[in-house]
Every structure is written in C-alpha cells, then in structure tokens.
Amino acid sequence: VRPGIVRSYQIGSAMGMGLAALLPGKLGFALGLLLYACMRTPVSPLLDALTLSHPDVGTAGYGRIRRWGSVGFILGAFLTGLVVDQLAPWHIVGLVAMAWVGLCALAIAIGLARAPLPQHPIALAPGRLYGQPRMWAFLAVSAIHSGCGAPFDTYFAIHAADVGLAGAWVGTAWALGVTVEVGVLTYLNRLIERFGPKRILLFAYSVGLLRWTLTAAIPGGKALALVQVVHGISFGAFFGASVVWMNRVVPSELRSSAQSVFAAMVWGGGGILAQLIAGPVYERWGGRALFAGAAACELIPLAVLLLFLSEPPREKDTGVD
C-alpha cells in the first residue's frame, strides 16, 4: 500500500466536499458529493491494509490504532450536534471540507509509513481472491448487517426531529455510541484472542437486533438517544472482528485487495441497497416502521453466521484453494 495513493484519495475527498459547498444549486451539490463519495470510499480500507501490514502493528495492534478514528468521530459528532441548529447546511459542508484540507496537510506533514512490499512480483490470479464461496458468504452477511444500520446514518436525525428530540441529543447519541466503540477497539485483540471473531460477530449482530427493535419501539425522548450507546458494539465490534476475519481468510499479499472488496461490498453495496429501500419506507410508514424492518432483516446474518460459517483459522498460509 503506497501512502501517496492514500493521500491522493484524501485530497480528492477534500475537493469533492469543497465543490459541494461552493457550486450553486442541487446539481452542483450532487456533483461535489459524488466526487467526495468516489474519493472517500477507498481511504478507510487502504488505511486498514496499511495498518494491518505494518510490522509494528499487525492484527494485534490494529484496534489500538483504529480507535483514534473513533475518537475523532466522537468530537465531530458532538460538535456538529451543537451547531447543526444554528448554521446553514452549506456552512456545515464547508466546515467538513476545511477539516479534510487540514487532514491532508497533516498527513503530508507527518508522512505515512509504507507497508512492506514483497521481494518478488506476485501473480494475482483472480480465483485466489474471488473464487472462495465462504468469503462471499461472509461478505453477504456483512453487507446485510451493514445495510440494517445504514438507515440510521441518514434517517435517525430526521426521525428524532419528527418525535421532538433536539439536535444536540442526536449528536450526543452518536458520541455515546462511538465512546463505547473506542473501548471495544482498544481491547479488540484481547477479545479476539479470548472469544474469536465468530462469537464477537454473533454478539454484534444480536446487539444490532436489540438496538433496532428498541429504536422502533421507543416513541421518543432521551431514551431513544441513549439506546444508541450500543452502536459501539453493533458497529465497532462488527467492524473490528470483520477486518480480522478478512485478514485471516486471504493470503497476506491479497489483504489490501480483500479489504477493498469488503468495503465495496459492505459499505458500498449493502449501504446503497439499504438506502434505496429506506427512503420509500420512511416516506410511506415513518421511522418506527423503518427501524422495525431493520430489526427483522438483522435475523438473516445472525442465522447464516450461526449455522453455516465456521471460525476462520488463526493464521493463514500462503495459498488459498
């Protein structure tokens, strides 16, 4: 993984968000957001691969590094919740663009350690990565679980406003959930060593089922925000254990590609499909029905993982059948 590639995507993300803030009209905003989405999506899997392949970090230290991204998210969510009712939407988009510019400048200033490259060129036969049915089954259940949570990102704030919950509490809900996520990622290696990724994922899926059930059942008030504290498990534990799972089931030279495939399938495919469904559901039946549907769909990955997918091996050798 070359740091220059990561920085290029970061700069593209800043440009996209800047265009969204500056270009006039809905079309200008949509074009800027499209560029942002295209540039932003590869950043996380590339950084994950860079972290996992670093000789001083690896799987054991991944959670300790990844948690700082969650800390930044806490600050961003909390501060946004404080100002969202006072600023115009394009001002908030502009602030996000400025944050990306600052991130790019920081990344260039401190540099990023390059992942060690193989001594000899590797022939990346597609079948070694894409010809594994169990990997596709895992990607499918991960995409469904991610899709169950995708409507929260877009519609929870709208649902909260509909039931009279203040914008500050929406930011607080995010901050509380990601605070738990920081704790989960801090102790991720110990959790993986003790329980294994499959048990952690089963727990995360079960917590997701409980979370969406309660989000649908609670009519409003602060309790609706406080329920979101389990985001740290339904997302944090899921994300951390999934990265470890993918890292174990593919050869070391394919891990960067595997993390990118995971991001494309789970955040891209699962998220887009869920949003296409969520919009009409929210418009016709409202937020409580939307989150009840998410709870029902959460049963699918829970059952498939429990019944059909086995624990990945602790160490992966150099080949895949």
C-alpha positions in Angstrom: 0.0 0.0 0.0 1.6 3.3 -1.1 0.9 6.3 1.2 0.9 8.6 -1.9 -2.3 6.8 -3.1 -4.0 7.3 0.3 -3.1 11.0 0.2 -4.4 11.3 -3.3 -7.8 10.0 -2.2 -7.8 12.3 0.8 -7.1 15.3 -1.4 -9.9 14.2 -3.8 -12.3 13.9 -0.8 -11.4 17.5 0.3 -12.0 18.7 -3.3 -15.4 16.9 -3.6 -16.7 18.3 -0.3 -15.4 21.8 -1.2 -17.2 21.7 -4.6 -20.4 20.6 -2.8 -20.1 23.7 -0.6 -19.3 26.1 -3.4 -21.1 25.0 -6.5 -24.6 26.5 -6.9 -27.8 24.6 -6.8 -28.7 21.0 -6.2 -26.8 19.7 -9.2 -23.6 21.3 -8.0 -24.1 19.9 -4.6 -24.8 16.4 -6.1 -21.7 16.5 -8.3 -19.5 17.6 -5.4 -20.9 14.9 -3.2 -20.4 12.3 -6.0 -16.8 13.2 -6.2 -16.5 13.0 -2.4 -18.1 9.6 -2.3 -15.8 8.2 -5.0 -12.7 9.6 -3.3 -13.7 8.9 0.3 -14.7 5.2 -0.1 -11.1 3.8 -0.7 -9.5 5.7 2.2 -10.6 3.5 5.1 -9.8 0.1 3.5 -6.4 1.3 2.3 -5.6 2.7 5.8 -6.8 -0.6 7.3 -4.5 -2.6 5.0 -1.6 -0.2 5.7 -2.1 -0.7 9.5 -2.5 -4.4 9.4 0.6 -4.9 7.2 2.8 -2.6 9.3 5.4 -4.8 11.1 5.0 -2.9 14.4 1.2 -3.1 14.4 -0.4 -6.1 12.6 -3.7 -7.7 13.8 -2.7 -7.5 17.5 -2.3 -3.7 17.4 -5.0 -2.8 14.8 -7.7 -1.9 17.4 -5.3 0.5 19.3 -4.7 2.4 16.1 -8.2 2.3 14.7 -9.7 3.7 17.9 -8.3 7.2 17.2 -10.5 7.4 14.2 -13.4 6.8 16.5 -12.2 9.5 18.9 -12.2 11.9 16.0 -15.7 10.8 15.1 -16.9 11.5 18.7 -15.6 15.0 18.6 -17.1 15.7 15.1 -20.5 14.2 16.0 -20.7 16.1 19.3 -19.6 19.5 17.9 -21.9 19.1 14.9 -24.8 18.3 17.2 -24.2 21.6 19.0 -24.1 23.8 15.8 -26.5 21.9 13.4 -29.5 24.0 14.5 -27.5 27.3 14.3 -25.7 27.0 10.9 -27.0 26.8 7.4 -26.4 23.4 5.8 -23.8 24.7 3.3 -21.8 26.2 6.2 -21.6 22.7 7.7 -20.5 21.2 4.4 -17.8 24.0 4.2 -16.6 23.1 7.7 -16.3 19.4 6.7 -14.3 20.5 3.6 -12.0 22.5 5.7 -11.5 19.6 8.0 -10.5 17.4 5.1 -8.0 20.0 4.0 -6.5 20.0 7.4 -6.3 16.2 7.4 -4.5 16.3 4.1 -2.0 18.8 5.3 -1.4 16.7 8.5 -0.9 13.5 6.5 1.7 15.2 4.2 3.5 16.8 7.2 3.9 13.6 9.3 4.1 11.1 6.4 2.8 7.6 6.4 4.9 4.5 6.7 4.8 2.4 3.6 3.7 -1.2 4.0 6.5 -3.7 3.2 6.4 -4.8 -0.4 7.0 -8.4 -1.5 10.5 -9.2 -2.7 9.2 -10.7 -6.0 6.2 -9.7 -8.1 3.1 -11.7 -7.3 0.7 -13.0 -10.0 -2.7 -12.1 -8.6 -4.9 -14.8 -10.0 -8.5 -13.7 -9.6 -9.5 -17.1 -8.4 -7.3 -16.8 -5.3 -9.4 -13.8 -4.1 -12.7 -14.1 -5.8 -13.1 -17.9 -6.0 -13.9 -18.6 -2.4 -17.6 -19.3 -1.7 -17.1 -18.9 2.1 -15.6 -15.5 1.6 -18.6 -14.4 -0.5 -21.0 -15.8 2.1 -19.2 -13.8 4.8 -19.3 -10.6 2.6 -23.1 -11.2 2.0 -24.0 -11.4 5.7 -21.7 -8.5 6.5 -23.4 -6.4 3.8 -26.8 -7.3 5.2 -25.8 -6.3 8.7 -24.3 -3.1 7.4 -27.4 -2.4 5.5 -29.5 -2.8 8.6 -27.5 0.1 10.1 -27.3 2.3 7.1 -30.8 3.9 7.5 -29.7 5.1 10.9 -27.0 7.3 9.3 -29.5 9.1 7.1 -32.8 8.9 8.9 -32.2 8.8 12.6 -31.8 12.6 12.8 -34.9 13.1 10.8 -36.8 10.5 12.9 -35.6 12.2 16.1 -36.8 15.6 14.9 -40.1 14.1 14.0 -40.6 12.8 17.5 -39.3 16.0 19.1 -35.8 15.0 20.1 -33.4 18.0 20.0 -30.5 18.1 17.6 -28.0 18.2 20.5 -29.3 14.8 21.7 -28.7 13.4 18.2 -25.0 14.4 18.4 -24.9 13.1 22.0 -26.3 9.7 20.8 -23.5 9.4 18.3 -20.9 10.5 20.8 -22.0 7.9 23.4 -22.1 5.1 20.9 -18.7 5.8 19.5 -17.3 6.2 23.0 -18.2 2.5 23.6 -16.7 1.8 20.2 -13.3 3.2 21.3 -13.4 0.8 24.3 -14.2 -2.1 22.1 -11.3 -1.3 19.7 -8.9 -0.7 22.5 -9.4 -4.2 23.8 -10.1 -5.8 20.4 -7.1 -8.0 20.4 -7.9 -9.4 23.8 -11.5 -10.0 22.8 -10.4 -11.8 19.6 -7.9 -13.9 21.4 -10.5 -15.0 24.0 -13.7 -15.3 22.0 -12.6 -15.4 18.4 -14.1 -13.3 15.6 -17.2 -15.5 15.1 -18.5 -15.2 18.6 -17.8 -11.4 18.6 -19.8 -11.1 15.3 -22.7 -13.1 16.7 -22.8 -10.8 19.7 -22.6 -7.7 17.5 -25.5 -9.0 15.3 -27.6 -9.8 18.3 -27.0 -6.4 19.8 -27.9 -4.9 16.4 -31.2 -6.8 16.5 -31.9 -5.4 20.0 -30.8 -1.9 19.0 -33.2 -1.6 16.1 -36.0 -3.2 18.0 -35.7 -0.7 20.8 -35.3 2.2 18.3 -38.5 1.2 16.7 -40.4 0.6 20.0 -39.4 3.7 21.9 -41.8 6.6 20.9 -39.3 9.4 21.7 -37.5 11.2 24.4 -33.9 10.9 25.7 -34.3 7.1 25.9 -34.3 7.0 22.2 -30.9 8.6 22.1 -29.4 6.6 25.0 -30.2 3.3 23.2 -27.7 4.3 20.6 -24.9 3.7 23.0 -24.8 0.1 21.8 -23.5 1.4 18.4 -20.1 0.7 19.8 -20.9 -3.0 19.7 -23.3 -3.3 16.8 -20.8 -1.4 14.6 -17.5 -1.2 16.5 -17.2 -4.9 17.4 -18.6 -5.9 14.0 -16.1 -3.7 12.1 -13.1 -4.8 14.1 -13.9 -8.5 14.0 -14.7 -8.4 10.3 -11.4 -6.8 9.5 -9.6 -9.6 11.4 -11.8 -12.2 9.7 -10.9 -11.0 6.2 -7.3 -10.7 7.2 -7.3 -14.4 8.2 -9.0 -15.9 5.2 -6.8 -14.5 2.4 -3.1 -14.7 1.7 -1.0 -11.8 3.1 -0.3 -10.4 -0.4 -4.0 -10.1 -1.2 -5.1 -8.4 2.0 -5.2 -4.9 0.6 -7.4 -6.1 -2.2 -9.6 -8.1 0.2 -10.2 -5.0 2.5 -11.2 -3.0 -0.6 -13.6 -5.7 -1.7 -15.0 -5.8 1.8 -15.5 -2.0 1.7 -17.1 -2.1 -1.7 -19.5 -4.9 -0.9 -20.4 -4.0 2.7 -20.3 -0.2 2.8 -21.0 0.3 -0.9 -23.4 -2.5 -2.0 -25.1 -3.1 1.4 -25.4 0.6 2.2 -26.6 1.7 -1.2 -29.3 -1.0 -1.4 -30.5 -0.3 2.1 -30.8 3.5 1.3 -32.8 2.8 -1.8 -35.2 0.8 0.2 -35.2 3.0 3.3 -36.3 6.2 1.5 -39.7 4.9 0.3 -40.3 3.0 3.6 -39.7 6.1 5.7 -41.8 8.3 3.4 -44.7 5.9 3.5 -44.6 4.4 7.0 -42.2 6.5 9.1 -39.2 5.9 11.2 -40.5 3.4 13.6 -41.5 1.1 10.7 -38.1 1.6 9.1 -36.2 0.5 12.2 -38.6 -2.4 12.8 -37.7 -3.6 9.3 -34.0 -3.3 10.1 -34.5 -5.4 13.2 -36.3 -8.1 11.2 -33.5 -8.1 8.5 -30.9 -8.5 11.2 -32.1 -12.0 11.8 -30.7 -13.1 8.4 -27.0 -12.5 9.0 -27.4 -13.8 12.6 -28.8 -17.1 11.3 -26.4 -17.6 8.4 -23.3 -16.9 10.6 -24.5 -19.1 13.4 -25.5 -22.1 11.2 -23.2 -22.0 8.1 -20.0 -20.1 8.6 -17.1 -21.6 10.7 -14.5 -19.8 12.7 -11.6 -18.7 10.4 -8.2 -20.1 11.1 -5.9 -18.1 13.4 -3.1 -18.0 10.8 -3.4 -18.1 7.1 -0.8 -19.8 4.9 0.3 -18.5 1.6 -2.2 -20.2 -0.6 -6.0 -20.4 -1.0 -7.7 -23.3 -2.6 
